[in-house]
Amino acid sequence: PVFAGMNGSAIENFSCVIYNISLMNCTWQAGRNAPGDTQYFLYWKNQINGDAMECKHYIKDESGRNTGCRFQNVRIELEKAYFLVEGSSNHSLIQFYD
């Protein structure tokens, strides 16, 4: 598929870890070609048709860019979850990651 946005602007090295049954930490790195003002936003849902929930507790790097999220009271149903990270910048369109 072809995604709108500058090549290399989507996040990289996305990973989520669940611990203590209901806590989940997700982390990522900014895209290597993303402009310096790019900010990323994480959404997730249990089912492809379900309601998406945005992260409420972002992990930020030293420049204030979102590079992760801490979720509480997580319940993964059916052993599948769907994640989407969108980006925004004043300088260019940012590719999404899903």
ChimeraX commands (.cxc) that place a marker at each C-alpha (Angstrom):
marker #1 position 0.00,0.00,0.00 radius 0.5
marker #1 position 1.00,3.60,-0.56 radius 0.5
marker #1 position 0.85,5.83,2.51 radius 0.5
marker #1 position 0.58,9.60,2.33 radius 0.5
marker #1 position 3.45,11.47,3.88 radius 0.5
marker #1 position 7.19,11.86,3.61 radius 0.5
marker #1 position 9.14,8.62,3.36 radius 0.5
marker #1 position 10.90,7.78,6.63 radius 0.5
marker #1 position 8.63,9.99,8.73 radius 0.5
marker #1 position 6.62,7.18,10.35 radius 0.5
marker #1 position 7.77,5.85,13.71 radius 0.5
marker #1 position 10.26,2.98,13.92 radius 0.5
marker #1 position 10.98,0.15,16.38 radius 0.5
marker #1 position 7.44,0.03,17.81 radius 0.5
marker #1 position 7.09,-2.33,20.76 radius 0.5
marker #1 position 4.53,-2.97,23.50 radius 0.5
marker #1 position 5.07,-4.97,26.69 radius 0.5
marker #1 position 2.31,-6.08,29.07 radius 0.5
marker #1 position 3.24,-6.73,32.69 radius 0.5
marker #1 position 1.37,-7.33,35.96 radius 0.5
marker #1 position -1.57,-8.48,33.79 radius 0.5
marker #1 position -3.09,-5.05,33.16 radius 0.5
marker #1 position -0.22,-2.58,32.60 radius 0.5
marker #1 position 1.17,-1.98,29.10 radius 0.5
marker #1 position 4.10,0.15,28.00 radius 0.5
marker #1 position 4.54,0.95,24.31 radius 0.5
marker #1 position 7.62,2.67,22.94 radius 0.5
marker #1 position 8.89,3.84,19.56 radius 0.5
marker #1 position 11.48,6.02,17.91 radius 0.5
marker #1 position 10.78,9.01,15.70 radius 0.5
marker #1 position 11.10,8.38,11.97 radius 0.5
marker #1 position 14.63,9.04,10.74 radius 0.5
marker #1 position 13.38,11.64,8.22 radius 0.5
marker #1 position 10.70,13.22,10.41 radius 0.5
marker #1 position 10.98,17.00,10.84 radius 0.5
marker #1 position 12.04,18.15,14.31 radius 0.5
marker #1 position 8.57,19.44,15.18 radius 0.5
marker #1 position 6.85,16.09,14.48 radius 0.5
marker #1 position 4.61,14.90,17.30 radius 0.5
marker #1 position 3.19,11.37,17.43 radius 0.5
marker #1 position -0.13,10.11,18.83 radius 0.5
marker #1 position -0.92,6.48,19.70 radius 0.5
marker #1 position -4.35,4.85,19.42 radius 0.5
marker #1 position -5.24,1.23,20.10 radius 0.5
marker #1 position -8.26,-1.03,20.11 radius 0.5
marker #1 position -9.07,-4.65,20.78 radius 0.5
marker #1 position -11.06,-5.27,17.62 radius 0.5
marker #1 position -10.78,-3.87,14.13 radius 0.5
marker #1 position -14.33,-2.48,14.48 radius 0.5
marker #1 position -13.99,-1.41,18.12 radius 0.5
marker #1 position -13.58,2.05,19.57 radius 0.5
marker #1 position -10.04,3.41,19.43 radius 0.5
marker #1 position -8.52,4.76,22.64 radius 0.5
marker #1 position -5.82,7.41,22.58 radius 0.5
marker #1 position -2.93,7.21,25.00 radius 0.5
marker #1 position -3.51,9.27,28.14 radius 0.5
marker #1 position 0.00,8.99,29.63 radius 0.5
marker #1 position 2.65,9.70,26.99 radius 0.5
marker #1 position 6.35,9.10,27.58 radius 0.5
marker #1 position 8.30,12.07,26.21 radius 0.5
marker #1 position 11.91,12.53,25.13 radius 0.5
marker #1 position 14.09,15.50,26.13 radius 0.5
marker #1 position 12.57,17.67,23.40 radius 0.5
marker #1 position 8.98,16.93,24.43 radius 0.5
marker #1 position 8.23,14.54,21.57 radius 0.5
marker #1 position 5.96,11.59,22.40 radius 0.5
marker #1 position 8.07,8.40,22.20 radius 0.5
marker #1 position 5.92,6.02,24.19 radius 0.5
marker #1 position 2.82,5.46,26.25 radius 0.5
marker #1 position 1.88,3.92,29.60 radius 0.5
marker #1 position -1.53,2.25,29.68 radius 0.5
marker #1 position -3.27,1.12,32.85 radius 0.5
marker #1 position -6.14,-1.36,33.25 radius 0.5
marker #1 position -5.45,-2.95,29.87 radius 0.5
marker #1 position -7.41,-5.98,28.76 radius 0.5
marker #1 position -6.40,-7.59,25.48 radius 0.5
marker #1 position -9.27,-9.65,24.13 radius 0.5
marker #1 position -8.98,-12.47,21.61 radius 0.5
marker #1 position -5.16,-12.21,21.80 radius 0.5
marker #1 position -5.19,-9.49,19.11 radius 0.5
marker #1 position -4.95,-5.76,19.40 radius 0.5
marker #1 position -4.62,-3.07,16.76 radius 0.5
marker #1 position -2.29,-0.09,17.12 radius 0.5
marker #1 position -2.06,3.13,15.12 radius 0.5
marker #1 position 0.50,5.89,15.56 radius 0.5
marker #1 position -0.20,9.11,13.67 radius 0.5
marker #1 position 2.15,12.02,13.36 radius 0.5
marker #1 position 1.74,15.71,12.72 radius 0.5
marker #1 position 4.18,18.40,11.64 radius 0.5
marker #1 position 3.93,21.96,10.36 radius 0.5
marker #1 position 6.52,21.14,7.68 radius 0.5
marker #1 position 5.26,18.01,5.92 radius 0.5
marker #1 position 2.74,15.18,5.96 radius 0.5
marker #1 position 3.78,12.36,8.32 radius 0.5
marker #1 position 3.22,8.71,7.46 radius 0.5
marker #1 position 1.18,6.71,9.95 radius 0.5
marker #1 position 2.24,3.38,11.45 radius 0.5
marker #1 position -0.22,0.56,12.10 radius 0.5
marker link #1:1,2 radius 0.2
marker link #1:2,3 radius 0.2
marker link #1:3,4 radius 0.2
marker link #1:4,5 radius 0.2
marker link #1:5,6 radius 0.2
marker link #1:6,7 radius 0.2
marker link #1:7,8 radius 0.2
marker link #1:8,9 radius 0.2
marker link #1:9,10 radius 0.2
marker link #1:10,11 radius 0.2
marker link #1:11,12 radius 0.2
marker link #1:12,13 radius 0.2
marker link #1:13,14 radius 0.2
marker link #1:14,15 radius 0.2
marker link #1:15,16 radius 0.2
marker link #1:16,17 radius 0.2
marker link #1:17,18 radius 0.2
marker link #1:18,19 radius 0.2
marker link #1:19,20 radius 0.2
marker link #1:20,21 radius 0.2
marker link #1:21,22 radius 0.2
marker link #1:22,23 radius 0.2
marker link #1:23,24 radius 0.2
marker link #1:24,25 radius 0.2
marker link #1:25,26 radius 0.2
marker link #1:26,27 radius 0.2
marker link #1:27,28 radius 0.2
marker link #1:28,29 radius 0.2
marker link #1:29,30 radius 0.2
marker link #1:30,31 radius 0.2
marker link #1:31,32 radius 0.2
marker link #1:32,33 radius 0.2
marker link #1:33,34 radius 0.2
marker link #1:34,35 radius 0.2
marker link #1:35,36 radius 0.2
marker link #1:36,37 radius 0.2
marker link #1:37,38 radius 0.2
marker link #1:38,39 radius 0.2
marker link #1:39,40 radius 0.2
marker link #1:40,41 radius 0.2
marker link #1:41,42 radius 0.2
marker link #1:42,43 radius 0.2
marker link #1:43,44 radius 0.2
marker link #1:44,45 radius 0.2
marker link #1:45,46 radius 0.2
marker link #1:46,47 radius 0.2
marker link #1:47,48 radius 0.2
marker link #1:48,49 radius 0.2
marker link #1:49,50 radius 0.2
marker link #1:50,51 radius 0.2
marker link #1:51,52 radius 0.2
marker link #1:52,53 radius 0.2
marker link #1:53,54 radius 0.2
marker link #1:54,55 radius 0.2
marker link #1:55,56 radius 0.2
marker link #1:56,57 radius 0.2
marker link #1:57,58 radius 0.2
marker link #1:58,59 radius 0.2
marker link #1:59,60 radius 0.2
marker link #1:60,61 radius 0.2
marker link #1:61,62 radius 0.2
marker link #1:62,63 radius 0.2
marker link #1:63,64 radius 0.2
marker link #1:64,65 radius 0.2
marker link #1:65,66 radius 0.2
marker link #1:66,67 radius 0.2
marker link #1:67,68 radius 0.2
marker link #1:68,69 radius 0.2
marker link #1:69,70 radius 0.2
marker link #1:70,71 radius 0.2
marker link #1:71,72 radius 0.2
marker link #1:72,73 radius 0.2
marker link #1:73,74 radius 0.2
marker link #1:74,75 radius 0.2
marker link #1:75,76 radius 0.2
marker link #1:76,77 radius 0.2
marker link #1:77,78 radius 0.2
marker link #1:78,79 radius 0.2
marker link #1:79,80 radius 0.2
marker link #1:80,81 radius 0.2
marker link #1:81,82 radius 0.2
marker link #1:82,83 radius 0.2
marker link #1:83,84 radius 0.2
marker link #1:84,85 radius 0.2
marker link #1:85,86 radius 0.2
marker link #1:86,87 radius 0.2
marker link #1:87,88 radius 0.2
marker link #1:88,89 radius 0.2
marker link #1:89,90 radius 0.2
marker link #1:90,91 radius 0.2
marker link #1:91,92 radius 0.2
marker link #1:92,93 radius 0.2
marker link #1:93,94 radius 0.2
marker link #1:94,95 radius 0.2
marker link #1:95,96 radius 0.2
marker link #1:96,97 radius 0.2
marker link #1:97,98 radius 0.2
view
